[in-house]
Amino acid sequence: MRILHTMLRVGDLEKSIAFYTEVLGMTLLRRKDYPDGRFTNAFVGYGNEAEHAVLELTWNWDTSSYDLGSGYGHIAIEVLDVYRACEQIRAAGGKVVREAGPMKHGSRILAFVEDPDGYRIELLSARD
């Protein structure tokens, strides 16, 4: 298992990409629009996603700003089997808040769990 990414909601995607790439020296690794969900994801980091944890910038098209508290999204951990990981987490007393299943606007299998403070952790299936 490894940490994949941390997600932040941003009010202006272009300004955020410019900050992380031009100011902090990260590279824009990929970007994808989800028209049905009205959002765009951009991934930035200091190395490729196969070997490094990265930052996911999510721009919800209808939202221009966030409170710092609501701007934080989640951390993501890659697991071999999301369904089994949920069973193991639940058996250990953890709280599954989104059962394992396909992504709403995609096909990758994911689930969400919460830590004791309510912070969400996304479990993602390994890429095929």
C-alpha atoms as an extended CHARMM CRD file, in Angstrom:
* protein
*
       128  EXT
         1         1  MET       CA              0.0000000000        0.0000000000        0.0000000000  PROA      1               0.0000000000
         2         2  ARG       CA              1.0850000000        3.5680000000       -0.5800000000  PROA      2               0.0000000000
         3         3  ILE       CA             -0.3040000000        7.0920000000       -0.4960000000  PROA      3               0.0000000000
         4         4  LEU       CA             -1.3530000000        8.1350000000       -4.0150000000  PROA      4               0.0000000000
         5         5  HSD       CA             -2.4680000000       11.7390000000       -3.7320000000  PROA      5               0.0000000000
         6         6  THR       CA             -3.9590000000       14.4840000000       -1.6060000000  PROA      6               0.0000000000
         7         7  MET       CA             -6.9430000000       16.3430000000       -3.0650000000  PROA      7               0.0000000000
         8         8  LEU       CA             -7.6470000000       20.0490000000       -2.6690000000  PROA      8               0.0000000000
         9         9  ARG       CA            -10.6870000000       21.8680000000       -4.0180000000  PROA      9               0.0000000000
        10        10  VAL       CA             -9.6870000000       25.0680000000       -5.7830000000  PROA      10              0.0000000000
        11        11  GLY       CA            -11.6720000000       28.1140000000       -6.8950000000  PROA      11              0.0000000000
        12        12  ASP       CA             -9.5450000000       28.9760000000       -9.9490000000  PROA      12              0.0000000000
        13        13  LEU       CA             -7.8400000000       26.0010000000      -11.5500000000  PROA      13              0.0000000000
        14        14  GLU       CA             -5.5480000000       28.0060000000      -13.8170000000  PROA      14              0.0000000000
        15        15  LYS       CA             -4.2080000000       30.1040000000      -10.9310000000  PROA      15              0.0000000000
        16        16  SER       CA             -3.6990000000       26.9750000000       -8.8330000000  PROA      16              0.0000000000
        17        17  ILE       CA             -1.8660000000       25.1280000000      -11.6040000000  PROA      17              0.0000000000
        18        18  ALA       CA              0.3210000000       28.1990000000      -12.1410000000  PROA      18              0.0000000000
        19        19  PHE       CA              1.1290000000       28.4150000000       -8.4270000000  PROA      19              0.0000000000
        20        20  TYR       CA              2.0420000000       24.7550000000       -8.0130000000  PROA      20              0.0000000000
        21        21  THR       CA              4.0170000000       24.5670000000      -11.2600000000  PROA      21              0.0000000000
        22        22  GLU       CA              5.5870000000       28.0080000000      -11.5380000000  PROA      22              0.0000000000
        23        23  VAL       CA              5.9670000000       28.9320000000       -7.8730000000  PROA      23              0.0000000000
        24        24  LEU       CA              6.5800000000       25.5400000000       -6.2830000000  PROA      24              0.0000000000
        25        25  GLY       CA              8.2100000000       23.8570000000       -9.2700000000  PROA      25              0.0000000000
        26        26  MET       CA              5.8210000000       20.9180000000       -9.6810000000  PROA      26              0.0000000000
        27        27  THR       CA              4.8930000000       19.4610000000      -13.0550000000  PROA      27              0.0000000000
        28        28  LEU       CA              1.3560000000       19.2410000000      -14.4330000000  PROA      28              0.0000000000
        29        29  LEU       CA              1.0670000000       15.4720000000      -14.8530000000  PROA      29              0.0000000000
        30        30  ARG       CA             -2.4550000000       15.1350000000      -16.2120000000  PROA      30              0.0000000000
        31        31  ARG       CA             -5.7530000000       16.9390000000      -16.4450000000  PROA      31              0.0000000000
        32        32  LYS       CA             -9.2570000000       15.6730000000      -17.2020000000  PROA      32              0.0000000000
        33        33  ASP       CA            -12.6840000000       17.2940000000      -17.4860000000  PROA      33              0.0000000000
        34        34  TYR       CA            -15.7940000000       15.4700000000      -16.2130000000  PROA      34              0.0000000000
        35        35  PRO       CA            -18.6260000000       17.3660000000      -17.9640000000  PROA      35              0.0000000000
        36        36  ASP       CA            -21.4000000000       15.2130000000      -16.4540000000  PROA      36              0.0000000000
        37        37  GLY       CA            -20.1120000000       15.9590000000      -12.9680000000  PROA      37              0.0000000000
        38        38  ARG       CA            -19.1960000000       19.5870000000      -13.8250000000  PROA      38              0.0000000000
        39        39  PHE       CA            -15.6400000000       19.3280000000      -12.4870000000  PROA      39              0.0000000000
        40        40  THR       CA            -12.0310000000       19.1010000000      -13.6640000000  PROA      40              0.0000000000
        41        41  ASN       CA             -9.1670000000       17.2240000000      -12.0110000000  PROA      41              0.0000000000
        42        42  ALA       CA             -5.5530000000       18.2640000000      -12.5090000000  PROA      42              0.0000000000
        43        43  PHE       CA             -2.6900000000       16.3060000000      -10.9700000000  PROA      43              0.0000000000
        44        44  VAL       CA              0.6110000000       17.9920000000      -10.1400000000  PROA      44              0.0000000000
        45        45  GLY       CA              3.7220000000       16.6830000000       -8.4630000000  PROA      45              0.0000000000
        46        46  TYR       CA              7.4630000000       16.3510000000       -8.3400000000  PROA      46              0.0000000000
        47        47  GLY       CA              7.5830000000       12.9830000000      -10.0700000000  PROA      47              0.0000000000
        48        48  ASN       CA              5.4610000000       10.4960000000      -11.9640000000  PROA      48              0.0000000000
        49        49  GLU       CA              2.4130000000        9.0220000000      -10.2540000000  PROA      49              0.0000000000
        50        50  ALA       CA              3.7490000000        5.4750000000      -10.4600000000  PROA      50              0.0000000000
        51        51  GLU       CA              6.5040000000        6.3440000000       -7.9910000000  PROA      51              0.0000000000
        52        52  HSD       CA              5.4700000000        9.5140000000       -6.1370000000  PROA      52              0.0000000000
        53        53  ALA       CA              2.5200000000       10.8510000000       -4.1790000000  PROA      53              0.0000000000
        54        54  VAL       CA              0.9660000000       13.8110000000       -6.0030000000  PROA      54              0.0000000000
        55        55  LEU       CA             -1.5320000000       16.5980000000       -5.4570000000  PROA      55              0.0000000000
        56        56  GLU       CA             -4.9890000000       16.4390000000       -7.0480000000  PROA      56              0.0000000000
        57        57  LEU       CA             -6.5120000000       19.8520000000       -7.7200000000  PROA      57              0.0000000000
        58        58  THR       CA            -10.2770000000       19.5970000000       -8.1630000000  PROA      58              0.0000000000
        59        59  TRP       CA            -12.1490000000       22.5050000000       -9.6910000000  PROA      59              0.0000000000
        60        60  ASN       CA            -15.9210000000       22.3040000000       -9.3600000000  PROA      60              0.0000000000
        61        61  TRP       CA            -17.1400000000       24.4480000000      -12.2360000000  PROA      61              0.0000000000
        62        62  ASP       CA            -19.9050000000       26.1480000000      -10.2670000000  PROA      62              0.0000000000
        63        63  THR       CA            -17.8190000000       27.0790000000       -7.2040000000  PROA      63              0.0000000000
        64        64  SER       CA            -15.3610000000       29.9640000000       -7.1530000000  PROA      64              0.0000000000
        65        65  SER       CA            -14.0860000000       29.7930000000       -3.5670000000  PROA      65              0.0000000000
        66        66  TYR       CA            -13.9640000000       27.6220000000       -0.4400000000  PROA      66              0.0000000000
        67        67  ASP       CA            -13.3410000000       28.0400000000        3.2430000000  PROA      67              0.0000000000
        68        68  LEU       CA            -10.0410000000       26.4580000000        4.1220000000  PROA      68              0.0000000000
        69        69  GLY       CA            -11.8930000000       23.7720000000        6.0610000000  PROA      69              0.0000000000
        70        70  SER       CA            -14.0990000000       22.7570000000        3.1450000000  PROA      70              0.0000000000
        71        71  GLY       CA            -11.2790000000       23.0510000000        0.6340000000  PROA      71              0.0000000000
        72        72  TYR       CA             -9.5260000000       19.9850000000        1.9770000000  PROA      72              0.0000000000
        73        73  GLY       CA            -10.6650000000       16.7980000000        0.2710000000  PROA      73              0.0000000000
        74        74  HSD       CA             -8.9340000000       13.5530000000        1.2070000000  PROA      74              0.0000000000
        75        75  ILE       CA             -5.8120000000       11.4670000000        1.0170000000  PROA      75              0.0000000000
        76        76  ALA       CA             -5.8000000000        8.4230000000       -1.2420000000  PROA      76              0.0000000000
        77        77  ILE       CA             -4.2870000000        5.0160000000       -0.7090000000  PROA      77              0.0000000000
        78        78  GLU       CA             -3.9260000000        2.4050000000       -3.4350000000  PROA      78              0.0000000000
        79        79  VAL       CA             -4.9700000000       -1.1080000000       -2.4410000000  PROA      79              0.0000000000
        80        80  LEU       CA             -5.0460000000       -4.3670000000       -4.3630000000  PROA      80              0.0000000000
        81        81  ASP       CA             -8.7150000000       -5.0880000000       -3.5630000000  PROA      81              0.0000000000
        82        82  VAL       CA            -10.9720000000       -2.2390000000       -2.4020000000  PROA      82              0.0000000000
        83        83  TYR       CA            -13.7780000000       -4.5970000000       -1.3500000000  PROA      83              0.0000000000
        84        84  ARG       CA            -11.4440000000       -6.6720000000        0.8260000000  PROA      84              0.0000000000
        85        85  ALA       CA             -9.7890000000       -3.5510000000        2.2640000000  PROA      85              0.0000000000
        86        86  CYS       CA            -13.2270000000       -2.2760000000        3.3730000000  PROA      86              0.0000000000
        87        87  GLU       CA            -13.9470000000       -5.5990000000        5.0690000000  PROA      87              0.0000000000
        88        88  GLN       CA            -10.6000000000       -5.4940000000        6.8740000000  PROA      88              0.0000000000
        89        89  ILE       CA            -11.0610000000       -1.8750000000        7.9670000000  PROA      89              0.0000000000
        90        90  ARG       CA            -14.5760000000       -2.5540000000        9.2240000000  PROA      90              0.0000000000
        91        91  ALA       CA            -13.3900000000       -5.6910000000       11.0700000000  PROA      91              0.0000000000
        92        92  ALA       CA            -10.7260000000       -3.5810000000       12.7790000000  PROA      92              0.0000000000
        93        93  GLY       CA            -13.3500000000       -1.0800000000       13.9800000000  PROA      93              0.0000000000
        94        94  GLY       CA            -12.9720000000        1.4500000000       11.1740000000  PROA      94              0.0000000000
        95        95  LYS       CA            -15.8520000000        3.3820000000        9.6270000000  PROA      95              0.0000000000
        96        96  VAL       CA            -16.5960000000        2.9070000000        5.9230000000  PROA      96              0.0000000000
        97        97  VAL       CA            -18.5750000000        5.9250000000        4.7180000000  PROA      97              0.0000000000
        98        98  ARG       CA            -18.7590000000        5.0660000000        1.0140000000  PROA      98              0.0000000000
        99        99  GLU       CA            -18.8860000000        1.3890000000        0.1540000000  PROA      99              0.0000000000
       100       100  ALA       CA            -16.5770000000       -0.0310000000       -2.4920000000  PROA      100             0.0000000000
       101       101  GLY       CA            -17.8390000000        0.3890000000       -6.0260000000  PROA      101             0.0000000000
       102       102  PRO       CA            -17.2400000000        2.1900000000       -9.3120000000  PROA      102             0.0000000000
       103       103  MET       CA            -16.4540000000        5.9000000000       -9.3560000000  PROA      103             0.0000000000
       104       104  LYS       CA            -19.6120000000        7.9570000000      -10.0230000000  PROA      104             0.0000000000
       105       105  HSD       CA            -18.2970000000        9.5060000000      -13.2450000000  PROA      105             0.0000000000
       106       106  GLY       CA            -15.8470000000        6.7590000000      -14.1700000000  PROA      106             0.0000000000
       107       107  SER       CA            -15.1320000000        3.0660000000      -13.7570000000  PROA      107             0.0000000000
       108       108  ARG       CA            -12.2810000000        2.8040000000      -11.2400000000  PROA      108             0.0000000000
       109       109  ILE       CA            -13.2640000000        1.0450000000       -8.0110000000  PROA      109             0.0000000000
       110       110  LEU       CA            -13.0560000000        3.2000000000       -4.8880000000  PROA      110             0.0000000000
       111       111  ALA       CA            -14.3570000000        3.5510000000       -1.3370000000  PROA      111             0.0000000000
       112       112  PHE       CA            -14.0420000000        6.1000000000        1.4600000000  PROA      112             0.0000000000
       113       113  VAL       CA            -13.3110000000        5.5650000000        5.1260000000  PROA      113             0.0000000000
       114       114  GLU       CA            -13.1030000000        8.0920000000        7.9490000000  PROA      114             0.0000000000
       115       115  ASP       CA            -10.4390000000        8.4270000000       10.6060000000  PROA      115             0.0000000000
       116       116  PRO       CA            -11.4160000000        9.1560000000       14.2390000000  PROA      116             0.0000000000
       117       117  ASP       CA            -11.5550000000       12.9060000000       13.5360000000  PROA      117             0.0000000000
       118       118  GLY       CA            -13.7450000000       12.5030000000       10.4650000000  PROA      118             0.0000000000
       119       119  TYR       CA            -11.0350000000       13.0490000000        7.8420000000  PROA      119             0.0000000000
       120       120  ARG       CA            -11.7350000000       11.0040000000        4.7480000000  PROA      120             0.0000000000
       121       121  ILE       CA             -9.3410000000        8.5480000000        3.1820000000  PROA      121             0.0000000000
       122       122  GLU       CA            -10.0320000000        7.2660000000       -0.3080000000  PROA      122             0.0000000000
       123       123  LEU       CA             -9.1810000000        3.6630000000       -1.1430000000  PROA      123             0.0000000000
       124       124  LEU       CA             -8.5120000000        3.1350000000       -4.8450000000  PROA      124             0.0000000000
       125       125  SER       CA             -8.0430000000       -0.0350000000       -6.8570000000  PROA      125             0.0000000000
       126       126  ALA       CA             -4.7290000000       -0.4120000000       -8.5910000000  PROA      126             0.0000000000
       127       127  ARG       CA             -4.7740000000        0.8590000000      -12.1780000000  PROA      127             0.0000000000
       128       128  ASP       CA             -5.1510000000       -1.8340000000      -14.8240000000  PROA      128             0.0000000000
